[in-house]
Amino acid sequence: MNILSVCAVAVVSAALILTVRKYSAEQAIMVSVGAGVVILLCVIKEVLESVSAVSDMLSAAGIKAEYIVILLKSLGICFVTEFTCDTVSEAGMPSLSSNVLLAGKVLVLVTAMPLFQDIFATVTSLLSTSS
Amino acid sequence: MDVDMIFKMAAIGIIVAILNQLLIRSGREEQALLTTIAGLVVALMMIITQISDLFSTIKTTFGL
C-alpha cells in the first residue's frame, strides 16, 4: 500500500468525476463514492495489523480488555460516520449529513457510557472514603 | 486496489449520458429517462457490493 498510488487514484478519479458531472450529476456521485470506497478499503487493510498491535500494547500496559473494545468500537463508529457524512454532504444534502453526524455522536456517547459510569463510581468511592 | 471499478463507473456515466442525449434528440424522452435510470441502477449495484465490503471490513477490524 503506497501513498503515491492513493494520490494517483484520487487525482485521476477527480478528473473523471469532473468529466462525468458535466453530463449527469448522479453518476458523478456514484464515481466519487466508488473512489472513496476503493481508497478506504486499501487503508483499512493496513489498519487491521496496527489495531491488534495497539490492543496488545494497551493490554500490556494493564488496561482492561473491555476498555480497549470500547475504544476500538468508538474509532470504528467515527470512521463510518465520517465517510458517510462526507459522501452525503458531497451529494448536496447537508441536512442529512448533519443528521448522520448527530447519530454518530450519540452512538459514540452510548458506547462510551460504561467508561463514564466507571469514572463516576471511582469518584463516588473516593468521596465516600475521604469523608 | 480495485481501480478498474472507478473507470468502469465513469465509462457507464459517459455512455449513459451520450445515449440520453441521442434519445432526447431523436424525440424519445421516455426511453432516455429509462436509460438514465438503468445506468443509475447498474452503478448502484456495483457500488453496493463495494460499500458492503468496506463496512464489513470495518466491522471486523473494530469489532462493531
N, CA and C atoms of all chains as a GROMACS GRO file, in nm:
protein
  585
    1MET      N    1   0.084  -0.120   0.000
    1MET     CA    2   0.000   0.000   0.000
    1MET      C    3   0.088   0.124   0.000
    2ASN      N    4   0.070   0.207  -0.100
    2ASN     CA    5   0.161   0.317  -0.124
    2ASN      C    6   0.082   0.448  -0.123
    3ILE      N    7   0.140   0.550  -0.060
    3ILE     CA    8   0.069   0.679  -0.059
    3ILE      C    9   0.063   0.739  -0.199
    4LEU      N   10   0.166   0.708  -0.280
    4LEU     CA   11   0.166   0.762  -0.417
    4LEU      C   12   0.051   0.706  -0.498
    5SER      N   13   0.021   0.575  -0.479
    5SER     CA   14  -0.090   0.518  -0.556
    5SER      C   15  -0.223   0.575  -0.510
    6VAL      N   16  -0.236   0.599  -0.378
    6VAL     CA   17  -0.359   0.662  -0.328
    6VAL      C   18  -0.378   0.799  -0.391
    7CYS      N   19  -0.269   0.878  -0.392
    7CYS     CA   20  -0.278   1.012  -0.451
    7CYS      C   21  -0.312   1.005  -0.599
    8ALA      N   22  -0.250   0.909  -0.669
    8ALA     CA   23  -0.277   0.898  -0.813
    8ALA      C   24  -0.422   0.862  -0.837
    9VAL      N   25  -0.473   0.765  -0.758
    9VAL     CA   26  -0.615   0.727  -0.774
    9VAL      C   27  -0.705   0.846  -0.746
   10ALA      N   28  -0.672   0.924  -0.643
   10ALA     CA   29  -0.757   1.038  -0.606
   10ALA      C   30  -0.759   1.142  -0.719
   11VAL      N   31  -0.641   1.172  -0.775
   11VAL     CA   32  -0.635   1.276  -0.880
   11VAL      C   33  -0.708   1.230  -1.005
   12VAL      N   34  -0.684   1.102  -1.044
   12VAL     CA   35  -0.748   1.051  -1.165
   12VAL      C   36  -0.899   1.047  -1.147
   13SER      N   37  -0.945   1.003  -1.027
   13SER     CA   38  -1.090   0.999  -1.009
   13SER      C   39  -1.149   1.138  -1.001
   14ALA      N   40  -1.074   1.236  -0.951
   14ALA     CA   41  -1.126   1.373  -0.952
   14ALA      C   42  -1.147   1.422  -1.095
   15ALA      N   43  -1.050   1.390  -1.183
   15ALA     CA   44  -1.067   1.429  -1.323
   15ALA      C   45  -1.187   1.359  -1.385
   16LEU      N   46  -1.202   1.228  -1.355
   16LEU     CA   47  -1.315   1.153  -1.409
   16LEU      C   48  -1.447   1.210  -1.360
   17ILE      N   49  -1.452   1.242  -1.229
   17ILE     CA   50  -1.576   1.294  -1.171
   17ILE      C   51  -1.612   1.427  -1.236
   18LEU      N   52  -1.511   1.513  -1.257
   18LEU     CA   53  -1.539   1.643  -1.321
   18LEU      C   54  -1.592   1.623  -1.462
   19THR      N   55  -1.537   1.519  -1.532
   19THR     CA   56  -1.585   1.494  -1.668
   19THR      C   57  -1.729   1.445  -1.668
   20VAL      N   58  -1.759   1.349  -1.576
   20VAL     CA   59  -1.892   1.289  -1.576
   20VAL      C   60  -1.996   1.387  -1.526
   21ARG      N   61  -1.954   1.475  -1.432
   21ARG     CA   62  -2.051   1.566  -1.368
   21ARG      C   63  -2.117   1.659  -1.468
   22LYS      N   64  -2.042   1.693  -1.576
   22LYS     CA   65  -2.099   1.782  -1.676
   22LYS      C   66  -2.223   1.722  -1.739
   23TYR      N   67  -2.222   1.586  -1.753
   23TYR     CA   68  -2.333   1.522  -1.822
   23TYR      C   69  -2.441   1.475  -1.726
   24SER      N   70  -2.401   1.409  -1.617
   24SER     CA   71  -2.505   1.367  -1.522
   24SER      C   72  -2.446   1.369  -1.382
   25ALA      N   73  -2.514   1.445  -1.294
   25ALA     CA   74  -2.460   1.467  -1.160
   25ALA      C   75  -2.468   1.341  -1.076
   26GLU      N   76  -2.576   1.260  -1.094
   26GLU     CA   77  -2.592   1.144  -1.005
   26GLU      C   78  -2.488   1.037  -1.034
   27GLN      N   79  -2.451   1.022  -1.163
   27GLN     CA   80  -2.346   0.926  -1.195
   27GLN      C   81  -2.212   0.972  -1.137
   28ALA      N   82  -2.191   1.106  -1.135
   28ALA     CA   83  -2.066   1.158  -1.079
   28ALA      C   84  -2.056   1.125  -0.931
   29ILE      N   85  -2.172   1.130  -0.861
   29ILE     CA   86  -2.171   1.094  -0.718
   29ILE      C   87  -2.134   0.948  -0.701
   30MET      N   88  -2.187   0.862  -0.791
   30MET     CA   89  -2.152   0.719  -0.785
   30MET      C   90  -2.001   0.701  -0.799
   31VAL      N   91  -1.943   0.770  -0.899
   31VAL     CA   92  -1.799   0.755  -0.921
   31VAL      C   93  -1.721   0.803  -0.799
   32SER      N   94  -1.767   0.914  -0.739
   32SER     CA   95  -1.691   0.967  -0.624
   32SER      C   96  -1.702   0.874  -0.504
   33VAL      N   97  -1.821   0.815  -0.482
   33VAL     CA   98  -1.834   0.719  -0.372
   33VAL      C   99  -1.746   0.597  -0.398
   34GLY      N  100  -1.745   0.552  -0.524
   34GLY     CA  101  -1.662   0.437  -0.558
   34GLY      C  102  -1.516   0.462  -0.532
   35ALA      N  103  -1.468   0.582  -0.571
   35ALA     CA  104  -1.327   0.615  -0.548
   35ALA      C  105  -1.297   0.619  -0.398
   36GLY      N  106  -1.389   0.679  -0.321
   36GLY     CA  107  -1.368   0.685  -0.177
   36GLY      C  108  -1.362   0.547  -0.115
   37VAL      N  109  -1.453   0.457  -0.160
   37VAL     CA  110  -1.456   0.322  -0.104
   37VAL      C  111  -1.328   0.248  -0.138
   38VAL      N  112  -1.281   0.264  -0.264
   38VAL     CA  113  -1.159   0.193  -0.305
   38VAL      C  114  -1.040   0.238  -0.220
   39ILE      N  115  -1.028   0.370  -0.201
   39ILE     CA  116  -0.914   0.420  -0.123
   39ILE      C  117  -0.924   0.374   0.022
   40LEU      N  118  -1.046   0.384   0.080
   40LEU     CA  119  -1.062   0.346   0.220
   40LEU      C  120  -1.038   0.197   0.242
   41LEU      N  121  -1.082   0.113   0.145
   41LEU     CA  122  -1.060  -0.032   0.158
   41LEU      C  123  -0.912  -0.063   0.166
   42CYS      N  124  -0.832   0.008   0.083
   42CYS     CA  125  -0.687  -0.012   0.088
   42CYS      C  126  -0.631   0.024   0.225
   43VAL      N  127  -0.678   0.137   0.279
   43VAL     CA  128  -0.621   0.186   0.405
   43VAL      C  129  -0.662   0.095   0.520
   44ILE      N  130  -0.790   0.050   0.518
   44ILE     CA  131  -0.841  -0.031   0.629
   44ILE      C  132  -0.764  -0.161   0.640
   45LYS      N  133  -0.721  -0.216   0.526
   45LYS     CA  134  -0.646  -0.342   0.531
   45LYS      C  135  -0.514  -0.324   0.606
   46GLU      N  136  -0.457  -0.203   0.595
   46GLU     CA  137  -0.334  -0.176   0.670
   46GLU      C  138  -0.363  -0.158   0.819
   47VAL      N  139  -0.480  -0.096   0.846
   47VAL     CA  140  -0.514  -0.066   0.986
   47VAL      C  141  -0.530  -0.194   1.067
   48LEU      N  142  -0.578  -0.300   1.000
   48LEU     CA  143  -0.607  -0.427   1.069
   48LEU      C  144  -0.490  -0.476   1.152
   49GLU      N  145  -0.367  -0.466   1.098
   49GLU     CA  146  -0.250  -0.512   1.173
   49GLU      C  147  -0.220  -0.418   1.289
   50SER      N  148  -0.231  -0.287   1.263
   50SER     CA  149  -0.200  -0.190   1.368
   50SER      C  150  -0.296  -0.203   1.485
   51VAL      N  151  -0.424  -0.235   1.454
   51VAL     CA  152  -0.522  -0.242   1.562
   51VAL      C  153  -0.485  -0.352   1.660
   52SER      N  154  -0.444  -0.468   1.609
   52SER     CA  155  -0.407  -0.577   1.701
   52SER      C  156  -0.281  -0.540   1.778
   53ALA      N  157  -0.185  -0.469   1.712
   53ALA     CA  158  -0.063  -0.427   1.782
   53ALA      C  159  -0.097  -0.328   1.894
   54VAL      N  160  -0.186  -0.232   1.863
   54VAL     CA  161  -0.224  -0.131   1.963
   54VAL      C  162  -0.296  -0.198   2.080
   55SER      N  163  -0.386  -0.294   2.050
   55SER     CA  164  -0.458  -0.358   2.160
   55SER      C  165  -0.363  -0.444   2.243
   56ASP      N  166  -0.260  -0.503   2.179
   56ASP     CA  167  -0.158  -0.577   2.256
   56ASP      C  168  -0.085  -0.483   2.351
   57MET      N  169  -0.045  -0.364   2.296
   57MET     CA  170   0.029  -0.267   2.380
   57MET      C  171  -0.057  -0.221   2.497
   58LEU      N  172  -0.186  -0.193   2.468
   58LEU     CA  173  -0.274  -0.143   2.574
   58LEU      C  174  -0.296  -0.249   2.681
   59SER      N  175  -0.309  -0.378   2.638
   59SER     CA  176  -0.330  -0.482   2.740
   59SER      C  177  -0.202  -0.507   2.818
   60ALA      N  178  -0.083  -0.484   2.753
   60ALA     CA  179   0.043  -0.497   2.827
   60ALA      C  180   0.057  -0.385   2.930
   61ALA      N  181  -0.004  -0.268   2.900
   61ALA     CA  182   0.003  -0.156   2.993
   61ALA      C  183  -0.092  -0.174   3.110
   62GLY      N  184  -0.169  -0.284   3.109
   62GLY     CA  185  -0.255  -0.313   3.223
   62GLY      C  186  -0.392  -0.249   3.215
   63ILE      N  187  -0.431  -0.210   3.093
   63ILE     CA  188  -0.566  -0.154   3.076
   63ILE      C  189  -0.662  -0.268   3.049
   64LYS      N  190  -0.782  -0.260   3.108
   64LYS     CA  191  -0.878  -0.369   3.098
   64LYS      C  192  -0.919  -0.392   2.953
   65ALA      N  193  -0.951  -0.518   2.920
   65ALA     CA  194  -0.983  -0.554   2.782
   65ALA      C  195  -1.111  -0.486   2.735
   66GLU      N  196  -1.206  -0.468   2.827
   66GLU     CA  197  -1.333  -0.410   2.782
   66GLU      C  198  -1.317  -0.262   2.747
   67TYR      N  199  -1.220  -0.194   2.808
   67TYR     CA  200  -1.194  -0.056   2.771
   67TYR      C  201  -1.137  -0.046   2.630
   68ILE      N  202  -1.049  -0.143   2.595
   68ILE     CA  203  -0.991  -0.143   2.459
   68ILE      C  204  -1.100  -0.167   2.356
   69VAL      N  205  -1.193  -0.258   2.390
   69VAL     CA  206  -1.303  -0.287   2.297
   69VAL      C  207  -1.386  -0.161   2.274
   70ILE      N  208  -1.413  -0.086   2.384
   70ILE     CA  209  -1.491   0.037   2.372
   70ILE      C  210  -1.418   0.139   2.286
   71LEU      N  211  -1.287   0.151   2.306
   71LEU     CA  212  -1.206   0.244   2.228
   71LEU      C  213  -1.212   0.213   2.080
   72LEU      N  214  -1.193   0.084   2.047
   72LEU     CA  215  -1.193   0.044   1.906
   72LEU      C  216  -1.331   0.062   1.845
   73LYS      N  217  -1.436   0.032   1.923
   73LYS     CA  218  -1.572   0.049   1.872
   73LYS      C  219  -1.598   0.195   1.838
   74SER      N  220  -1.558   0.286   1.929
   74SER     CA  221  -1.579   0.428   1.903
   74SER      C  222  -1.503   0.473   1.779
   75LEU      N  223  -1.380   0.419   1.763
   75LEU     CA  224  -1.300   0.453   1.646
   75LEU      C  225  -1.370   0.408   1.518
   76GLY      N  226  -1.426   0.286   1.521
   76GLY     CA  227  -1.498   0.235   1.404
   76GLY      C  228  -1.620   0.319   1.372
   77ILE      N  229  -1.696   0.356   1.476
   77ILE     CA  230  -1.814   0.440   1.454
   77ILE      C  231  -1.772   0.572   1.392
   78CYS      N  232  -1.660   0.629   1.440
   78CYS     CA  233  -1.612   0.756   1.386
   78CYS      C  234  -1.574   0.742   1.239
   79PHE      N  235  -1.507   0.631   1.205
   79PHE     CA  236  -1.467   0.608   1.065
   79PHE      C  237  -1.589   0.607   0.974
   80VAL      N  238  -1.687   0.521   1.010
   80VAL     CA  239  -1.805   0.504   0.924
   80VAL      C  240  -1.882   0.635   0.914
   81THR      N  241  -1.897   0.704   1.029
   81THR     CA  242  -1.973   0.829   1.030
   81THR      C  243  -1.908   0.934   0.942
   82GLU      N  244  -1.776   0.945   0.955
   82GLU     CA  245  -1.703   1.045   0.877
   82GLU      C  246  -1.719   1.020   0.727
   83PHE      N  247  -1.701   0.892   0.689
   83PHE     CA  248  -1.712   0.856   0.547
   83PHE      C  249  -1.851   0.888   0.495
   84THR      N  250  -1.955   0.844   0.568
   84THR     CA  251  -2.092   0.864   0.522
   84THR      C  252  -2.127   1.012   0.518
   85CYS      N  253  -2.083   1.084   0.622
   85CYS     CA  254  -2.113   1.227   0.633
   85CYS      C  255  -2.054   1.303   0.514
   86ASP      N  256  -1.927   1.275   0.483
   86ASP     CA  257  -1.863   1.344   0.371
   86ASP      C  258  -1.930   1.309   0.238
   87THR      N  259  -1.965   1.180   0.222
   87THR     CA  260  -2.027   1.138   0.097
   87THR      C  261  -2.161   1.206   0.077
   88VAL      N  262  -2.243   1.206   0.185
   88VAL     CA  263  -2.377   1.262   0.172
   88VAL      C  264  -2.370   1.413   0.151
   89SER      N  265  -2.277   1.480   0.221
   89SER     CA  266  -2.270   1.626   0.203
   89SER      C  267  -2.216   1.660   0.065
   90GLU      N  268  -2.134   1.571   0.007
   90GLU     CA  269  -2.087   1.598  -0.129
   90GLU      C  270  -2.200   1.579  -0.228
   91ALA      N  271  -2.293   1.488  -0.197
   91ALA     CA  272  -2.407   1.468  -0.285
   91ALA      C  273  -2.505   1.585  -0.278
   92GLY      N  274  -2.477   1.684  -0.191
   92GLY     CA  275  -2.558   1.803  -0.188
   92GLY      C  276  -2.672   1.798  -0.089
   93MET      N  277  -2.657   1.715   0.018
   93MET     CA  278  -2.761   1.711   0.120
   93MET      C  279  -2.701   1.734   0.258
   94PRO      N  280  -2.673   1.860   0.292
   94PRO     CA  281  -2.604   1.887   0.419
   94PRO      C  282  -2.688   1.853   0.542
   95SER      N  283  -2.821   1.861   0.530
   95SER     CA  284  -2.902   1.832   0.649
   95SER      C  285  -2.895   1.684   0.684
   96LEU      N  286  -2.900   1.598   0.580
   96LEU     CA  287  -2.887   1.454   0.602
   96LEU      C  288  -2.750   1.422   0.661
   97SER      N  289  -2.649   1.494   0.609
   97SER     CA  290  -2.513   1.473   0.657
   97SER      C  291  -2.500   1.508   0.804
   98SER      N  292  -2.564   1.621   0.845
   98SER     CA  293  -2.552   1.656   0.987
   98SER      C  294  -2.635   1.562   1.074
   99ASN      N  295  -2.743   1.503   1.016
   99ASN     CA  296  -2.816   1.401   1.092
   99ASN      C  297  -2.728   1.280   1.118
  100VAL      N  298  -2.654   1.237   1.014
  100VAL     CA  299  -2.564   1.123   1.031
  100VAL      C  300  -2.458   1.154   1.136
  101LEU      N  301  -2.409   1.279   1.132
  101LEU     CA  302  -2.308   1.323   1.230
  101LEU      C  303  -2.363   1.315   1.373
  102LEU      N  304  -2.489   1.362   1.388
  102LEU     CA  305  -2.552   1.358   1.520
  102LEU      C  306  -2.570   1.214   1.567
  103ALA      N  307  -2.612   1.125   1.473
  103ALA     CA  308  -2.630   0.984   1.508
  103ALA      C  309  -2.497   0.924   1.553
  104GLY      N  310  -2.388   0.961   1.482
  104GLY     CA  311  -2.257   0.910   1.520
  104GLY      C  312  -2.217   0.956   1.658
  105LYS      N  313  -2.243   1.085   1.688
  105LYS     CA  314  -2.207   1.138   1.820
  105LYS      C  315  -2.283   1.065   1.930
  106VAL      N  316  -2.416   1.048   1.907
  106VAL     CA  317  -2.498   0.982   2.010
  106VAL      C  318  -2.451   0.838   2.030
  107LEU      N  319  -2.419   0.769   1.920
  107LEU     CA  320  -2.379   0.629   1.934
  107LEU      C  321  -2.244   0.616   2.003
  108VAL      N  322  -2.152   0.712   1.975
  108VAL     CA  323  -2.024   0.710   2.046
  108VAL      C  324  -2.046   0.732   2.195
  109LEU      N  325  -2.138   0.826   2.227
  109LEU     CA  326  -2.168   0.852   2.368
  109LEU      C  327  -2.226   0.728   2.435
  110VAL      N  328  -2.319   0.660   2.364
  110VAL     CA  329  -2.380   0.539   2.421
  110VAL      C  330  -2.275   0.430   2.439
  111THR      N  331  -2.183   0.420   2.340
  111THR     CA  332  -2.079   0.317   2.350
  111THR      C  333  -1.985   0.344   2.467
  112ALA      N  334  -1.956   0.475   2.489
  112ALA     CA  335  -1.858   0.509   2.592
  112ALA      C  336  -1.922   0.523   2.729
  113MET      N  337  -2.054   0.501   2.740
  113MET     CA  338  -2.122   0.523   2.868
  113MET      C  339  -2.068   0.436   2.983
  114PRO      N  340  -2.033   0.308   2.962
  114PRO     CA  341  -1.974   0.229   3.071
  114PRO      C  342  -1.847   0.292   3.128
  115LEU      N  343  -1.768   0.359   3.043
  115LEU     CA  344  -1.647   0.427   3.093
  115LEU      C  345  -1.685   0.540   3.189
  116PHE      N  346  -1.786   0.621   3.149
  116PHE     CA  347  -1.831   0.730   3.234
  116PHE      C  348  -1.882   0.676   3.367
  117GLN      N  349  -1.956   0.562   3.358
  117GLN     CA  350  -2.010   0.503   3.481
  117GLN      C  351  -1.897   0.457   3.572
  118ASP      N  352  -1.790   0.402   3.512
  118ASP     CA  353  -1.675   0.358   3.592
  118ASP      C  354  -1.609   0.476   3.662
  119ILE      N  355  -1.591   0.587   3.585
  119ILE     CA  356  -1.529   0.707   3.643
  119ILE      C  357  -1.616   0.759   3.757
  120PHE      N  358  -1.748   0.762   3.730
  120PHE     CA  359  -1.841   0.810   3.832
  120PHE      C  360  -1.833   0.725   3.958
  121ALA      N  361  -1.826   0.592   3.940
  121ALA     CA  362  -1.818   0.501   4.055
  121ALA      C  363  -1.688   0.524   4.132
  122THR      N  364  -1.578   0.547   4.057
  122THR     CA  365  -1.448   0.572   4.124
  122THR      C  366  -1.454   0.699   4.206
  123VAL      N  367  -1.510   0.806   4.145
  123VAL     CA  368  -1.519   0.934   4.216
  123VAL      C  369  -1.606   0.920   4.339
  124THR      N  370  -1.716   0.848   4.325
  124THR     CA  371  -1.806   0.830   4.438
  124THR      C  372  -1.737   0.754   4.552
  125SER      N  373  -1.662   0.651   4.517
  125SER     CA  374  -1.595   0.574   4.622
  125SER      C  375  -1.485   0.657   4.688
  126LEU      N  376  -1.414   0.741   4.608
  126LEU     CA  377  -1.311   0.828   4.665
  126LEU      C  378  -1.373   0.926   4.764
  127LEU      N  379  -1.488   0.987   4.722
  127LEU     CA  380  -1.554   1.084   4.809
  127LEU      C  381  -1.602   1.019   4.938
  128SER      N  382  -1.655   0.896   4.926
  128SER     CA  383  -1.710   0.830   5.045
  128SER      C  384  -1.596   0.787   5.140
  129THR      N  385  -1.477   0.754   5.084
  129THR     CA  386  -1.367   0.717   5.173
  129THR      C  387  -1.306   0.839   5.240
  130SER      N  388  -1.306   0.956   5.168
  130SER     CA  389  -1.241   1.074   5.225
  130SER      C  390  -1.328   1.138   5.334
  131SER      N  391  -1.462   1.121   5.323
  131SER     CA  392  -1.548   1.189   5.420
  131SER      C  393  -1.567   1.106   5.547
  132MET      N  394  -0.578  -0.294  -0.510
  132MET     CA  395  -0.667  -0.179  -0.525
  132MET      C  396  -0.753  -0.197  -0.650
  133ASP      N  397  -0.882  -0.180  -0.631
  133ASP     CA  398  -0.976  -0.209  -0.738
  133ASP      C  399  -1.006  -0.083  -0.820
  134VAL      N  400  -0.901  -0.037  -0.892
  134VAL     CA  401  -0.916   0.090  -0.964
  134VAL      C  402  -1.006   0.075  -1.086
  135ASP      N  403  -1.011  -0.048  -1.139
  135ASP     CA  404  -1.092  -0.072  -1.260
  135ASP      C  405  -1.237  -0.032  -1.240
  136MET      N  406  -1.285  -0.051  -1.114
  136MET     CA  407  -1.424  -0.021  -1.088
  136MET      C  408  -1.454   0.128  -1.109
  137ILE      N  409  -1.357   0.215  -1.069
  137ILE     CA  410  -1.378   0.359  -1.087
  137ILE      C  411  -1.391   0.392  -1.235
  138PHE      N  412  -1.299   0.334  -1.314
  138PHE     CA  413  -1.304   0.360  -1.459
  138PHE      C  414  -1.433   0.307  -1.519
  139LYS      N  415  -1.473   0.186  -1.473
  139LYS     CA  416  -1.597   0.127  -1.524
  139LYS      C  417  -1.715   0.219  -1.498
  140MET      N  418  -1.720   0.274  -1.375
  140MET     CA  419  -1.835   0.356  -1.342
  140MET      C  420  -1.834   0.488  -1.416
  141ALA      N  421  -1.714   0.545  -1.437
  141ALA     CA  422  -1.706   0.668  -1.516
  141ALA      C  423  -1.749   0.640  -1.659
  142ALA      N  424  -1.708   0.523  -1.714
  142ALA     CA  425  -1.747   0.487  -1.850
  142ALA      C  426  -1.897   0.471  -1.859
  143ILE      N  427  -1.957   0.404  -1.758
  143ILE     CA  428  -2.103   0.389  -1.757
  143ILE      C  429  -2.170   0.526  -1.758
  144GLY      N  430  -2.117   0.617  -1.677
  144GLY     CA  431  -2.174   0.752  -1.671
  144GLY      C  432  -2.170   0.821  -1.804
  145ILE      N  433  -2.054   0.815  -1.872
  145ILE     CA  434  -2.039   0.885  -2.000
  145ILE      C  435  -2.129   0.821  -2.106
  146ILE      N  436  -2.130   0.686  -2.111
  146ILE     CA  437  -2.211   0.617  -2.213
  146ILE      C  438  -2.359   0.648  -2.193
  147VAL      N  439  -2.402   0.643  -2.066
  147VAL     CA  440  -2.544   0.671  -2.038
  147VAL      C  441  -2.578   0.815  -2.076
  148ALA      N  442  -2.484   0.909  -2.049
  148ALA     CA  443  -2.512   1.048  -2.084
  148ALA      C  444  -2.524   1.064  -2.235
  149ILE      N  445  -2.434   0.996  -2.311
  149ILE     CA  446  -2.440   1.007  -2.457
  149ILE      C  447  -2.570   0.947  -2.510
  150LEU      N  448  -2.605   0.827  -2.458
  150LEU     CA  449  -2.731   0.764  -2.501
  150LEU      C  450  -2.850   0.852  -2.470
  151ASN      N  451  -2.845   0.914  -2.352
  151ASN     CA  452  -2.953   1.002  -2.310
  151ASN      C  453  -2.971   1.117  -2.409
  152GLN      N  454  -2.859   1.180  -2.444
  152GLN     CA  455  -2.866   1.294  -2.537
  152GLN      C  456  -2.917   1.249  -2.674
  153LEU      N  457  -2.867   1.130  -2.720
  153LEU     CA  458  -2.910   1.080  -2.851
  153LEU      C  459  -3.060   1.054  -2.853
  154LEU      N  460  -3.108   0.988  -2.747
  154LEU     CA  461  -3.251   0.954  -2.742
  154LEU      C  462  -3.337   1.079  -2.732
  155ILE      N  463  -3.287   1.179  -2.657
  155ILE     CA  464  -3.365   1.303  -2.646
  155ILE      C  465  -3.371   1.375  -2.781
  156ARG      N  466  -3.254   1.375  -2.850
  156ARG     CA  467  -3.252   1.441  -2.983
  156ARG      C  468  -3.349   1.374  -3.080
  157SER      N  469  -3.359   1.237  -3.071
  157SER     CA  470  -3.447   1.169  -3.164
  157SER      C  471  -3.591   1.163  -3.113
  158GLY      N  472  -3.618   1.239  -3.007
  158GLY     CA  473  -3.755   1.256  -2.964
  158GLY      C  474  -3.812   1.142  -2.883
  159ARG      N  475  -3.726   1.064  -2.814
  159ARG     CA  476  -3.777   0.955  -2.731
  159ARG      C  477  -3.741   0.984  -2.585
  160GLU      N  478  -3.816   1.076  -2.526
  160GLU     CA  479  -3.783   1.120  -2.390
  160GLU      C  480  -3.799   1.009  -2.288
  161GLU      N  481  -3.907   0.924  -2.306
  161GLU     CA  482  -3.930   0.819  -2.205
  161GLU      C  483  -3.816   0.721  -2.204
  162GLN      N  484  -3.771   0.682  -2.325
  162GLN     CA  485  -3.661   0.586  -2.331
  162GLN      C  486  -3.533   0.645  -2.276
  163ALA      N  487  -3.515   0.777  -2.294
  163ALA     CA  488  -3.396   0.842  -2.238
  163ALA      C  489  -3.399   0.835  -2.087
  164LEU      N  490  -3.517   0.860  -2.030
  164LEU     CA  491  -3.532   0.851  -1.884
  164LEU      C  492  -3.504   0.710  -1.835
  165LEU      N  493  -3.557   0.611  -1.910
  165LEU     CA  494  -3.536   0.471  -1.872
  165LEU      C  495  -3.387   0.436  -1.877
  166THR      N  496  -3.318   0.487  -1.980
  166THR     CA  497  -3.175   0.459  -1.992
  166THR      C  498  -3.099   0.518  -1.874
  167THR      N  499  -3.135   0.642  -1.837
  167THR     CA  500  -3.068   0.704  -1.722
  167THR      C  501  -3.088   0.622  -1.596
  168ILE      N  502  -3.215   0.578  -1.575
  168ILE     CA  503  -3.244   0.500  -1.454
  168ILE      C  504  -3.169   0.368  -1.456
  169ALA      N  505  -3.162   0.304  -1.575
  169ALA     CA  506  -3.091   0.176  -1.585
  169ALA      C  507  -2.942   0.195  -1.553
  170GLY      N  508  -2.884   0.303  -1.606
  170GLY     CA  509  -2.743   0.330  -1.578
  170GLY      C  510  -2.719   0.352  -1.430
  171LEU      N  511  -2.812   0.424  -1.370
  171LEU     CA  512  -2.802   0.452  -1.226
  171LEU      C  513  -2.809   0.322  -1.146
  172VAL      N  514  -2.902   0.234  -1.185
  172VAL     CA  515  -2.918   0.107  -1.112
  172VAL      C  516  -2.792   0.021  -1.127
  173VAL      N  517  -2.736   0.018  -1.249
  173VAL     CA  518  -2.614  -0.063  -1.270
  173VAL      C  519  -2.501  -0.010  -1.182
  174ALA      N  520  -2.485   0.125  -1.182
  174ALA     CA  521  -2.378   0.184  -1.099
  174ALA      C  522  -2.403   0.156  -0.951
  175LEU      N  523  -2.531   0.164  -0.910
  175LEU     CA  524  -2.564   0.138  -0.769
  175LEU      C  525  -2.532  -0.006  -0.731
  176MET      N  526  -2.567  -0.102  -0.820
  176MET     CA  527  -2.539  -0.242  -0.789
  176MET      C  528  -2.389  -0.264  -0.776
  177MET      N  529  -2.310  -0.194  -0.861
  177MET     CA  530  -2.165  -0.210  -0.850
  177MET      C  531  -2.113  -0.154  -0.718
  178ILE      N  532  -2.170  -0.038  -0.680
  178ILE     CA  533  -2.115   0.031  -0.565
  178ILE      C  534  -2.159  -0.034  -0.435
  179ILE      N  535  -2.278  -0.096  -0.437
  179ILE     CA  536  -2.332  -0.152  -0.312
  179ILE      C  537  -2.246  -0.267  -0.263
  180THR      N  538  -2.196  -0.350  -0.358
  180THR     CA  539  -2.108  -0.460  -0.315
  180THR      C  540  -1.981  -0.405  -0.250
  181GLN      N  541  -1.928  -0.296  -0.312
  181GLN     CA  542  -1.806  -0.236  -0.257
  181GLN      C  543  -1.830  -0.178  -0.119
  182ILE      N  544  -1.945  -0.108  -0.104
  182ILE     CA  545  -1.975  -0.044   0.025
  182ILE      C  546  -1.994  -0.151   0.132
  183SER      N  547  -2.063  -0.261   0.096
  183SER     CA  548  -2.084  -0.366   0.196
  183SER      C  549  -1.951  -0.431   0.232
  184ASP      N  550  -1.861  -0.442   0.133
  184ASP     CA  551  -1.727  -0.494   0.160
  184ASP      C  552  -1.654  -0.404   0.260
  185LEU      N  553  -1.660  -0.271   0.233
  185LEU     CA  554  -1.592  -0.175   0.322
  185LEU      C  555  -1.649  -0.182   0.462
  186PHE      N  556  -1.783  -0.184   0.471
  186PHE     CA  557  -1.845  -0.180   0.604
  186PHE      C  558  -1.818  -0.310   0.680
  187SER      N  559  -1.818  -0.424   0.609
  187SER     CA  560  -1.791  -0.549   0.682
  187SER      C  561  -1.645  -0.554   0.725
  188THR      N  562  -1.555  -0.495   0.643
  188THR     CA  563  -1.414  -0.491   0.684
  188THR      C  564  -1.399  -0.404   0.809
  189ILE      N  565  -1.468  -0.288   0.810
  189ILE     CA  566  -1.462  -0.200   0.928
  189ILE      C  567  -1.520  -0.273   1.049
  190LYS      N  568  -1.630  -0.348   1.024
  190LYS     CA  569  -1.695  -0.420   1.133
  190LYS      C  570  -1.600  -0.520   1.196
  191THR      N  571  -1.530  -0.597   1.111
  191THR     CA  572  -1.440  -0.698   1.167
  191THR      C  573  -1.317  -0.633   1.229
  192THR      N  574  -1.271  -0.520   1.170
  192THR     CA  575  -1.150  -0.457   1.222
  192THR      C  576  -1.172  -0.400   1.360
  193PHE      N  577  -1.283  -0.326   1.377
  193PHE     CA  578  -1.304  -0.256   1.503
  193PHE      C  579  -1.401  -0.329   1.596
  194GLY      N  580  -1.446  -0.448   1.554
  194GLY     CA  581  -1.532  -0.527   1.642
  194GLY      C  582  -1.666  -0.460   1.671
  195LEU      N  583  -1.723  -0.393   1.571
  195LEU     CA  584  -1.851  -0.323   1.592
  195LEU      C  585  -1.966  -0.422   1.609
   0.00000   0.00000   0.00000
